[in-house]
Each structure stands twice: as structure tokens, then as C-alpha cells.
Amino acid sequence: MSAPLPVIVGLPHGGLAAPGEMAGRIAITDTTIYNECDLWVHDLYDFAHPDLAAANGGRPGPGVLATVEVPVGRVFVDTNRQPGDTGFDGAIKTGTSYGDPVYQDALTTDDRHLLHQRYWEPYHHALTAAFAAHAGEVRFFLDGHNMAQITPKAYGYKGAHRPFVCLANLGDERGEISAHHGGVLSCSPAFLRRAGEIAADLFGDLTLLEPVSGVKPPVVALNWPFSGGYILSRYTTSVPGIMVEINRGLFVGNQSTDTPISPPNGNVIAAIRLRLFQWLTAILAEL
């Protein structure tokens, strides 16, 4: 059996559950939760999957040291926001990425505290524990996400066509220091640029399921449309890390807030998982 990759993976936005504590007060449907979620991240970033055998000497994927997930949808609780962020898109969300209210009534301070305690804190406790348990082993942190094909209207760059892959280190479009994150980087600019070159070679043969006529998005962009958030800055003080965003247009389609729920597209997810595994092993060799 292969030794696990010296990597800790965080998957903060993959949950599809609604918080039971808010039952009867939620204004959005399961369809909205689905379209706000980083869909199928537990499949995309499953580096122990048997179908990785062809890329791993005939053995199933080696896996990683630890993977930490969140059960509830990111439209309710966002562990990638600072605990004191109380905006509509903050740690305890009150609005969707398309501008719709999440709840039928306003959340109280007690509501926010409860959701923070039940969902935000356990994710960070688990990640902190994983780094402590594997101190001396872990060499890289992968903050795993995926994103809608076109930027939702409540976000910056509204209506922008996103790249197939966004890689972020809290910097600018070349991976260099940006004032936006206070001059902190999660990995060196050269390492991020090399990671981008490797990703461009691996993902360039993929195609969007629902391409927009006349639009050809880049295969890879660095720190755009996202440059990383609270998680990346918190957990890369001792090891390098990169936030990865995969375009859901590659494996779900061009979503809106009311795109119907559909089962995961296993064949395309497998193709992306293979490329992510190849990318991860290649960049580990660059460390």
C-alpha cells in the first residue's frame, strides 16, 4: 500500500445539509443549496480513489494525511470567513450569491452564535487537530473548492466567465504580494506560477459542458476570480498551501440559482480527479 501524500486537504464548502437548528425558518430550497455548494468536492479531491491506479503504479490512490469537511451548505455557514465577519456573505450567511435571503426572518445574535459554535468552530478545530497530529509529516495544504462557470450577481466581477482552474496564494495575478491580504502569501510566487503551468498542461484538453458562444475562458488563472481567504491565510504559516477552484461548468454545467438538481457526472469527475492527482503529485515534486 502506498504511503499517503504529505498533504492535508480542507473542503469547507461541500456540504449539502441545512442546519436543523434553523428548521422552519429557511427561505431557500434544496435547489438553491445545491447551486450554492461546491458540488462533489469529496469526489474531486478523493486521492485514495481506486480509479487512480493507472496513475499510481497499478495501486489505488495513496490518499492524503487528512481531509476535513463541513456537513452544512456554505450558504448557511462559511468557514472560509473570519469569525467576526457579519456581512450577508460572512461567516454566518444571510444572503445567497444571487442576492436572495437565506432566512424568512432576521437572525438573532444567539442564532449566529449557535451556528458558529455548531459548524464554524468544529471545522477549524478539526483542521487544527489534523495539523497537530501530522506535525513533521505534512508538507502542503490544499484548500479545495469549485466555482460556478459565470460569476453570480452578488459577487465581484458579476457576469464574468471564469477560468477552468483558479489557483490562489493570497497574491496578485502573478502570485506576487498583494495589499489585499496584508502582504502575506501562502506559497512563493514562483511555486504558484509553476503550479499554474502544470495545471495548464493537464486541464487544457477539457471542455465546458455548456460553453457560451464566442467566449473562450482561460484554462488557468492565478488569484482570479479568488485570491484565497481566511482558511488559506490561517493554515499556511508553517507549510505552503494553495487554494484550488475548479470550474463547475466542466462537470455540472452553466448554473444559475435555480438549475435543477442532478446526480454527479461520474465520468467527467473522474477525469478531473485524475488531473488533480497528477497536478498534486507534480507540484509536491517541486517543493
C-alpha positions as CSV (number, residue, x, y, z in Angstrom):
1,M,0.0,0.0,0.0
2,S,1.3,3.4,-0.9
3,A,2.2,5.9,1.8
4,P,-0.3,8.8,1.9
5,L,0.7,12.0,0.2
6,P,2.2,14.5,2.8
7,V,-0.9,16.7,2.3
8,I,-3.8,17.9,4.4
9,V,-6.9,18.7,2.3
10,G,-9.6,21.1,3.5
11,L,-13.1,21.0,1.9
12,P,-15.0,23.8,3.6
13,H,-17.8,24.3,1.1
14,G,-19.0,20.9,0.0
15,G,-21.9,20.3,2.5
16,L,-25.4,20.0,1.2
17,A,-27.3,19.8,4.5
18,A,-29.3,22.5,6.1
19,P,-28.8,23.3,9.8
20,G,-31.5,21.5,11.7
21,E,-31.4,24.3,14.3
22,M,-33.0,26.6,11.7
23,A,-35.8,24.3,10.6
24,G,-39.0,26.2,9.7
25,R,-37.1,29.5,9.2
26,I,-35.2,28.8,6.0
27,A,-36.3,30.7,2.9
28,I,-34.3,28.8,0.3
29,T,-34.9,25.4,-1.3
30,D,-32.7,22.4,-1.7
31,T,-32.2,23.5,-5.3
32,T,-30.7,26.8,-4.1
33,I,-28.5,25.0,-1.6
34,Y,-27.3,22.7,-4.4
35,N,-26.4,25.6,-6.7
36,E,-24.6,27.5,-3.9
37,C,-22.5,24.4,-2.9
38,D,-19.0,23.4,-4.0
39,L,-20.5,20.3,-5.6
40,W,-18.9,16.8,-5.3
41,V,-15.7,18.1,-3.8
42,H,-15.4,14.9,-1.8
43,D,-15.2,13.0,-5.2
44,L,-13.0,15.5,-7.0
45,Y,-10.4,15.6,-4.2
46,D,-10.5,11.9,-3.3
47,F,-6.9,11.0,-3.8
48,A,-7.4,7.5,-2.4
49,H,-9.9,6.5,-5.2
50,P,-9.3,3.2,-6.9
51,D,-9.6,4.7,-10.4
52,L,-6.3,6.5,-9.8
53,A,-4.5,3.1,-10.1
54,A,-3.4,3.8,-13.7
55,A,-1.5,6.9,-12.5
56,N,-0.2,5.2,-9.3
57,G,1.7,2.1,-10.5
58,G,-1.4,-0.1,-10.5
59,R,-2.4,0.7,-6.9
60,P,-5.3,2.8,-5.7
61,G,-4.6,6.4,-5.0
62,P,-2.4,6.8,-1.9
63,G,-4.7,9.3,-0.2
64,V,-3.6,12.1,2.0
65,L,-2.8,12.6,5.7
66,A,-6.2,14.0,6.5
67,T,-9.3,15.5,4.8
68,V,-11.6,17.8,6.7
69,E,-15.1,18.7,5.5
70,V,-18.2,20.6,6.6
71,P,-21.7,19.0,6.6
72,V,-23.9,22.0,6.1
73,G,-24.1,24.1,3.0
74,R,-21.8,27.1,2.6
75,V,-25.0,29.2,2.0
76,F,-25.6,28.8,5.8
77,V,-22.1,28.7,7.3
78,D,-18.9,29.7,5.6
79,T,-15.8,28.5,7.4
80,N,-13.7,30.5,4.9
81,R,-14.8,33.8,6.5
82,Q,-13.3,35.3,9.6
83,P,-15.4,34.7,12.7
84,G,-16.2,38.4,13.1
85,D,-17.5,38.8,9.6
86,T,-21.2,39.5,9.9
87,G,-22.0,40.7,6.4
88,F,-24.5,38.9,4.1
89,D,-21.6,36.9,2.7
90,G,-19.9,36.5,6.1
91,A,-19.3,33.5,8.4
92,I,-23.0,33.1,9.1
93,K,-24.6,33.9,5.8
94,T,-27.9,35.7,5.4
95,G,-27.9,36.1,1.6
96,T,-27.1,33.8,-1.4
97,S,-24.6,34.6,-4.1
98,Y,-27.5,35.6,-6.3
99,G,-28.8,38.1,-3.8
100,D,-31.7,36.1,-2.2
101,P,-32.4,36.0,1.6
102,V,-31.5,32.7,3.2
103,Y,-33.9,33.1,6.1
104,Q,-37.5,34.1,6.5
105,D,-36.7,36.4,9.4
106,A,-33.6,38.1,10.7
107,L,-31.1,36.0,12.7
108,T,-30.5,37.0,16.3
109,T,-27.2,37.2,18.0
110,D,-28.0,33.9,19.7
111,D,-28.8,32.3,16.3
112,R,-25.4,33.4,14.9
113,H,-23.6,32.2,18.0
114,L,-25.2,28.8,17.8
115,L,-24.5,28.3,14.1
116,H,-20.9,29.4,14.7
117,Q,-20.5,27.1,17.6
118,R,-22.1,24.0,15.9
119,Y,-20.5,24.3,12.4
120,W,-17.8,27.0,12.0
121,E,-15.8,26.1,15.1
122,P,-15.7,22.3,14.6
123,Y,-14.2,22.7,11.1
124,H,-11.4,24.8,12.4
125,H,-10.9,22.6,15.5
126,A,-10.6,19.5,13.1
127,L,-8.1,21.2,10.8
128,T,-6.0,22.4,13.7
129,A,-6.0,18.9,15.1
130,A,-5.0,17.4,11.8
131,F,-2.0,19.7,11.5
132,A,-1.0,18.9,15.1
133,A,-1.4,15.2,14.6
134,H,0.7,15.2,11.4
135,A,3.3,17.8,12.5
136,G,6.6,16.9,10.9
137,E,4.8,14.9,8.1
138,V,2.7,17.5,6.3
139,R,4.4,19.4,3.6
140,F,1.5,21.0,1.8
141,F,-2.1,22.3,2.4
142,L,-4.7,22.0,-0.3
143,D,-7.7,24.2,0.2
144,G,-10.2,22.5,-2.2
145,H,-13.1,24.3,-3.9
146,N,-15.1,24.6,-7.1
147,M,-16.9,27.6,-8.6
148,A,-19.8,28.5,-10.9
149,Q,-19.0,28.9,-14.5
150,I,-20.2,32.6,-14.6
151,T,-19.8,34.9,-11.6
152,P,-23.1,35.2,-9.6
153,K,-24.6,38.7,-9.5
154,A,-24.0,39.3,-5.7
155,Y,-20.2,38.9,-6.1
156,G,-17.5,41.0,-7.6
157,Y,-16.8,40.6,-11.4
158,K,-20.6,39.9,-11.9
159,G,-21.2,38.0,-15.1
160,A,-17.5,37.3,-15.7
161,H,-16.6,34.0,-17.4
162,R,-14.3,32.1,-15.0
163,P,-11.2,30.0,-15.9
164,F,-11.2,26.2,-15.8
165,V,-8.9,26.4,-12.8
166,C,-8.1,29.2,-10.4
167,L,-5.0,28.7,-8.2
168,A,-4.6,31.2,-5.3
169,N,-1.9,32.1,-2.8
170,L,-3.4,35.3,-1.4
171,G,-1.4,37.3,-4.0
172,D,-2.0,39.1,-7.4
173,E,-2.3,37.7,-10.9
174,R,1.4,36.7,-10.9
175,G,1.3,35.3,-7.4
176,E,3.2,38.3,-6.0
177,I,2.3,40.1,-2.8
178,S,-1.0,41.9,-2.8
179,A,-2.0,44.6,-0.3
180,H,-5.5,43.0,-0.2
181,H,-4.2,40.3,2.1
182,G,-1.8,42.4,4.1
183,G,1.4,41.3,2.3
184,V,1.0,37.6,3.2
185,L,1.4,34.8,0.8
186,S,0.5,31.1,1.3
187,C,3.4,30.0,-1.0
188,S,6.1,31.6,-3.1
189,P,5.1,33.4,-6.3
190,A,7.5,31.1,-8.3
191,F,5.8,28.0,-6.8
192,L,2.3,29.2,-7.7
193,R,3.4,30.1,-11.2
194,R,4.9,26.7,-11.7
195,A,1.7,25.1,-10.3
196,G,-0.2,27.1,-12.9
197,E,2.0,25.9,-15.7
198,I,1.5,22.3,-14.7
199,A,-2.3,22.8,-14.4
200,A,-2.5,24.4,-17.8
201,D,-0.8,21.4,-19.4
202,L,-3.1,18.9,-17.5
203,F,-6.5,20.7,-17.9
204,G,-6.2,22.2,-21.3
205,D,-7.9,19.3,-23.1
206,L,-11.2,19.6,-21.1
207,T,-14.3,21.4,-22.4
208,L,-17.2,23.1,-20.7
209,L,-20.5,21.2,-20.8
210,E,-22.4,24.3,-21.8
211,P,-20.0,26.7,-23.5
212,V,-21.1,30.2,-24.3
213,S,-20.8,31.1,-27.9
214,G,-17.8,33.4,-28.6
215,V,-16.3,33.0,-25.1
216,K,-13.1,31.1,-24.5
217,P,-12.1,31.3,-20.9
218,P,-8.5,30.8,-19.8
219,V,-7.5,27.3,-18.7
220,V,-5.8,28.6,-15.6
221,A,-5.8,32.0,-13.8
222,L,-3.8,32.9,-10.7
223,N,-5.6,34.6,-7.8
224,W,-8.6,35.3,-10.1
225,P,-11.5,35.4,-9.5
226,F,-10.5,34.4,-6.0
227,S,-7.2,35.0,-4.2
228,G,-7.8,32.9,-1.2
229,G,-9.5,33.6,2.1
230,Y,-9.3,33.1,5.9
231,I,-8.6,29.4,5.7
232,L,-5.6,29.7,3.4
233,S,-4.1,32.5,5.5
234,R,-4.6,30.7,8.8
235,Y,-3.2,27.3,7.9
236,T,-0.2,28.2,5.8
237,T,2.1,29.8,8.4
238,S,4.2,26.6,8.7
239,V,3.6,24.8,5.4
240,P,2.9,26.2,1.9
241,G,-0.6,25.9,0.5
242,I,-2.7,26.7,-2.5
243,M,-6.4,27.2,-2.9
244,V,-7.8,25.4,-5.9
245,E,-11.1,26.3,-7.6
246,I,-12.4,24.0,-10.3
247,N,-15.0,25.4,-12.7
248,R,-18.3,23.6,-12.3
249,G,-19.0,24.2,-15.9
250,L,-16.7,21.3,-16.6
251,F,-18.7,18.8,-14.7
252,V,-22.1,20.3,-13.8
253,G,-22.9,22.9,-16.4
254,N,-23.6,26.6,-16.6
255,Q,-25.6,27.0,-13.3
256,S,-27.9,29.7,-12.0
257,T,-29.7,29.8,-8.7
258,D,-32.5,27.5,-10.0
259,T,-30.6,25.0,-12.1
260,P,-32.3,21.6,-11.3
261,I,-30.5,19.2,-9.1
262,S,-28.8,16.3,-11.0
263,P,-26.6,13.4,-9.9
264,P,-22.9,13.7,-10.2
265,N,-21.4,13.3,-13.7
266,G,-19.1,10.4,-12.7
267,N,-17.1,10.2,-15.9
268,V,-16.1,13.9,-16.0
269,I,-15.5,14.0,-12.3
270,A,-13.1,11.0,-12.7
271,A,-11.2,12.8,-15.5
272,I,-10.8,15.9,-13.3
273,R,-9.8,13.9,-10.2
274,L,-7.1,12.2,-12.3
275,R,-5.7,15.6,-13.4
276,L,-5.9,16.9,-9.8
277,F,-4.0,13.9,-8.6
278,Q,-1.4,14.3,-11.3
279,W,-1.1,18.0,-10.6
280,L,-0.7,17.4,-6.8
281,T,2.0,14.8,-7.2
282,A,3.8,17.0,-9.7
283,I,3.8,20.1,-7.5
284,L,4.9,18.1,-4.5
285,A,8.0,17.2,-6.5
286,E,8.7,20.9,-6.9
287,L,8.8,21.6,-3.2
